[in-house]
């Protein structure tokens, strides 16, 4: 990996922004992408008849460790969202089959994502492209980076917290970069790192570090 990539990977996983957070009575919101962030494998093509959803998390041990961290976040009075381009009903179905509940006062408060299959590849309709001045952008990866920031903005407003109290985790460098340039300093790239780890393997390490700093 060249020095340019190393520089970006370091900046995208920098914990210095939260080192000075001392008032842990504040509410924090943890926002996770789903595929290759909360999982080690992509859920693309997974159908509702699929039986062993634990495979998406590689092992039951890793899944239980993830749930332990998420439960610590929830018990400490903080909030968890998922911000994904995948179909929301599919993610709810997968989580239900690994005993993770979604909804108000549940482990995951809400999933922001696609409500229609077409939206996975086309995140904005024509009216939205006009509203957000995006008509000149044709790359759907970039458009999804913008869409995820819009979801982050909705979460920030719904929870009535400062932007610095949102922690966003995603495996896409485009999504993380788009969030950072829009003021979301506490963003963490899950994958494409010098450790050779990616997805849930890397997330578990990062969550352990962050929860320790926040005394959660």
N, C-alpha and C positions, 0 to 999 in steps of 0.2 A: 504494500500500500504506500503510495507516495505521500510526501509531507503535506500536500494540500488536503488530501483526504483525512490525514491524521489530525490536522488543525480543526477541521469541521467536526470530526467525531468527538474531539475533546470539548469543543464549545457546546455541542448538542447534549453533552452529558455532564456538564459542569454543575456542581452542587454549591458553588460559591454564593448564588443568589439566596439560598435558604440558610446559609450558615449563620446569618445575623437575626433570624427569626427567633425571638425569645418569648413572645406572648402566645403560648400555645393554647390559650383560651379562645383564640380566634377560630372561626370555622374555616376549614380547608375543603376544597372540592378536588377529588382525584378523577381525572377523565382518561379513559383508556380506549385506544383502538382495540378491535377484537382480533382479527386474523394476524398471526405472527407477532402479536404483542401479548395478549392474554393467552395465546396458544403457541404451540411449537409447529403446528401444521395448519395449512389453510383449510377453511371450511368450504371452499369453492366446490360445487358439485355434490355436496353432502345433501342427501335427500331425507325426508322424514322417516323412511324405513330403516335408515342407518341405525345400528344397534349400539356399537361400542364407541360412544362419544368421548370416552376417556382417552382414546387414541389421539384426539386432537391436542391433548395436553401432554402427550408422550407417555405419562405414567400416572397412576393414582397418587403416588407419593408427591409428585410435582403439583398435581391438582389440589391436593389437600394443603400443601404449603401455601399455594396461592390463596385458597379460601381462608386460611388462617390469617394472612396479611390483610385481606379484604375485611374480615370480621373485626380485626383490631382497628382498622380505619373507621368502620361503622360504629363500633362500641365507644370510640373516643369522641363521638359527636360530629364526625365529618361525613361527607357525602360522596357517593360514587356514581359516576355516569359512564356509559359506553358511547363512543363517537366513531361510527363506522360507515363505510359505504355499502356494506352488506345489507341484505333484507332484514328488517327488524324482526318480523315473525320467525324467521329461521334462527336468529341468534337467541331469541327467547326460548324456542324449542330446544336448542342445544343446551342452554343453561339449565332449563327445567330437568333435563335428563342427567345432569350432573349435580342436581340438588342445589342450584343457585337460583334464588327467587328474584324477580324483577317487579318493581312497583313502589309506590309510596310506602315508606317505612320498611321496605325490604332491603336486602343486601345491596342490590343495584337499584338505584332510584329510577333511572330512565335510560332508554337506549335511543340515541339520535342516529338516524340512518335512513336507508332507502325504504320507501313504502311501496314502491312498484319496481318490477324487474328492470324496466327501461332506465330508471333513475340510477342504477348501478353504473351504467356507462354514460348517462346524460344527466348530470346532477342538477342542471338548471333548465327550466322551460324558457321560451322566448321572452315572456314577460319579465322573468327574473333576470335574464341576461341584460335586458334594457335597464331594469331598476338598478342593478349593481355595476352597470357600465362594463360588461364583460364580453360584448359581441365580437371583439377583435381577438379573443382567445379561443383557440380551437383544440388545444391539448387538454383532454379530460382529466389528466393527472393534476394539472395546475388548477383546473376548475374545482376538482375535489378538495384540493388544498384550501381554496377560498371557502368552499362549502363547510369544511370542518371548522374554519374560523367563525363562520356565521353561527354554527352550532355552539361553539365556545362562548360567543357573545350572548346567545340566548341563555346559556347556563349561568353565566356571570350575572345577568340581569335577574333571572329567576331566583337565584340564591342570594342576591344583593350583597356581593362580596367584591373586594378590590381584585384587580386582575392578577396581582402577585400571589393571591391565595388559591389560584388554580394551578394544579399540576397535571400536565398533559403528556401522555406517553403514546408514541406511534412508531411504527417501523419504517415509515416513509420519510426520507430526507426532505422531500418537497413539502409534505404536510407540516413537518416540524419547522422548517425554514419559514413557511408562510405564517405560521402561528407566531414565531419569534418576531418577525418584522411588523406584526400587528400588536406587539406589546406583551405577548405571553412569554415572559422570560423564563418561567419554570417549565420548560419543555425538555423532554428526554427522548433521544433517538434510540429505539430498541432494535438493535441489529447493526450490521455494517460497522463493526467495531474491531479493534485490534485484538480483543480477547478470543475471537473465533466463536463466541457465543451469539445467539440470536433468539428472538421471540421470548417465550416464557423463561428460558434458561437465564437470559440476560435480565429480564424484568425482575425476577426474584432477587437477584443481587442488588439491583438498583432500589427496589422497594425496601429491602433490609437497611440500606444506607440511609434512605430518606426518613423512614419511620424512626430510626435511631436518632437522627438529628432533631426531629420534631418531638422526640420523647413520647411516641405513640406506641 
